[in-house]
Structure formats: C-alpha cells, structure tokens
C-alpha cells in the first residue's frame, strides 16, 4: 500500500524515529493532518507531531514505515501528486 496516496486520518501510528527524542514511541490514532504536522490522539491527549525529520510506522498491512518528509504536502495535494 502506498501511503502517499492514502488518507492518513483514522490510521493507527507510532513515531519510530524523530529529531525530537521526546516523541519517539508516541502512538495513537491520526485525527488531523496539515501540511507540516500530524495530530495524534494518544491516551494522554492529542499531540501535534511535525512531519519533517520524523519516521512514522502506520499499522496497515503489518506495519509500514514512512519518512515524514515524504508526506510534506497538504493532504489533498499529496494525494493528487502521488497518482
């Protein structure tokens, strides 16, 4: 599955690597996406995670790791460009 073509809202996600060490291991469900960030609902509340410099593992088809830099577009533009 190519996540650059996929809607990310509603997908379970874990931050697997980040330039901000406090975000590594953060997991939850994507509730919103902007050009530069993902908002993740965690058991402790919603957290905003920057896409730049972050690796995400989405829980689809056994887990897919995606570089946040590959997702640095507005959601509607990212889906159009990936065609």
Secondary structure as UniProt FT lines:
FT   HELIX           3..5
FT   TURN            9..10
FT   STRAND          12..18
FT   HELIX           21..23
FT   TURN            24..25
FT   STRAND          27..33
FT   STRAND          37..42
FT   TURN            43..44
FT   STRAND          45..50
FT   TURN            52..53
FT   STRAND          54..58
FT   TURN            61..62
FT   STRAND          64..67
FT   HELIX           68..71
FT   HELIX           75..81
//
